Amino acid sequence: MHKTVHFIRKALNDRSASYAWLSGMTGISLSKLKRVFTGRQPMTLEERDAIFEVLELAEEKSDRELSTREMARLWPTLPQQIRATMSAHLLALVAHHANR
């Protein structure tokens, strides 16, 4: 299933919105939405845009990677405990890959 479908499903779930509600708001048939969200049928770009508009989604950000610059800006704003935990995980990953 396409990552955009997962992103939309998550947005629906976060808003506790039903497929029936989305169908009524977008004019896309309920049966079509069910087929799209179960991965049995693709959606058109027009349908995607209508769904994004109704759910007020500007762009897909679910799989967006942070650039090095963004991470450098973000790192000092994180609480110390989160930085410590992330550092420990990174060190474990480096050690694991070094031992391969």
C-alpha positions as CSV (number, residue, x, y, z in Angstrom):
1,M,0.0,0.0,0.0
2,H,1.3,3.5,-0.9
3,K,2.7,5.6,1.9
4,T,0.2,8.4,1.1
5,V,-2.6,6.0,1.9
6,H,-1.0,5.2,5.2
7,F,-0.5,8.9,5.9
8,I,-4.2,9.6,5.2
9,R,-5.4,6.7,7.3
10,K,-3.3,7.9,10.2
11,A,-4.8,11.4,9.8
12,L,-8.3,10.0,9.8
13,N,-7.5,7.9,12.8
14,D,-6.0,10.9,14.7
15,R,-9.2,12.8,14.0
16,S,-11.5,9.9,14.9
17,A,-13.0,10.5,11.4
18,S,-14.9,7.7,9.6
19,Y,-14.7,6.8,5.9
20,A,-18.4,7.7,5.7
21,W,-17.7,11.2,7.0
22,L,-14.8,11.6,4.5
23,S,-17.0,10.3,1.7
24,G,-19.6,13.0,2.5
25,M,-17.0,15.7,2.7
26,T,-15.2,14.9,-0.5
27,G,-17.9,13.4,-2.7
28,I,-15.8,10.3,-3.2
29,S,-18.0,7.2,-2.9
30,L,-17.7,5.2,0.3
31,S,-17.1,2.0,-1.6
32,K,-14.2,3.7,-3.5
33,L,-12.7,5.0,-0.3
34,K,-12.8,1.5,1.2
35,R,-11.1,0.0,-1.8
36,V,-8.4,2.7,-1.7
37,F,-7.8,2.4,2.0
38,T,-7.5,-1.4,1.8
39,G,-5.0,-1.2,-1.1
40,R,-7.3,-2.7,-3.7
41,Q,-7.6,0.4,-5.9
42,P,-5.5,3.5,-6.5
43,M,-6.8,7.0,-6.0
44,T,-6.5,9.8,-8.5
45,L,-4.5,12.9,-7.8
46,E,-7.8,14.9,-7.7
47,E,-9.1,12.5,-5.0
48,R,-5.9,12.8,-3.0
49,D,-6.1,16.6,-3.2
50,A,-9.7,16.6,-2.1
51,I,-8.9,14.4,0.9
52,F,-5.9,16.5,1.8
53,E,-8.1,19.7,1.6
54,V,-10.8,18.2,3.8
55,L,-8.3,16.9,6.4
56,E,-6.3,20.2,6.2
57,L,-3.1,18.3,5.3
58,A,-0.6,20.6,3.6
59,E,1.8,17.9,2.4
60,E,2.9,14.4,3.3
61,K,5.4,14.5,6.1
62,S,5.2,11.0,7.5
63,D,8.5,9.7,5.9
64,R,10.3,13.0,5.6
65,E,13.9,12.8,6.6
66,L,15.6,15.6,8.6
67,S,18.6,17.2,7.0
68,T,21.8,17.5,8.9
69,R,21.2,21.2,9.4
70,E,17.7,20.6,10.7
71,M,18.9,17.9,13.1
72,A,21.7,20.3,14.3
73,R,19.1,22.9,15.1
74,L,16.7,20.4,16.7
75,W,19.2,18.6,18.9
76,P,19.8,21.4,21.5
77,T,16.1,21.9,22.0
78,L,15.5,18.2,23.0
79,P,15.3,17.4,26.7
80,Q,18.5,16.0,28.1
81,Q,16.9,12.6,28.8
82,I,15.8,12.2,25.2
83,R,19.3,13.2,23.9
84,A,20.9,10.7,26.2
85,T,18.6,7.9,25.1
86,M,19.1,8.7,21.4
87,S,22.8,8.9,21.9
88,A,22.8,5.5,23.5
89,H,20.8,4.0,20.7
90,L,23.1,5.5,18.1
91,L,26.2,4.1,19.8
92,A,24.6,0.7,20.0
93,L,23.9,0.8,16.3
94,V,27.4,1.9,15.5
95,A,28.9,-0.9,17.7
96,H,26.5,-3.5,16.1
97,H,27.6,-2.5,12.5
98,A,31.3,-2.4,13.5
99,N,31.1,-6.0,14.7
100,R,29.7,-7.3,11.4
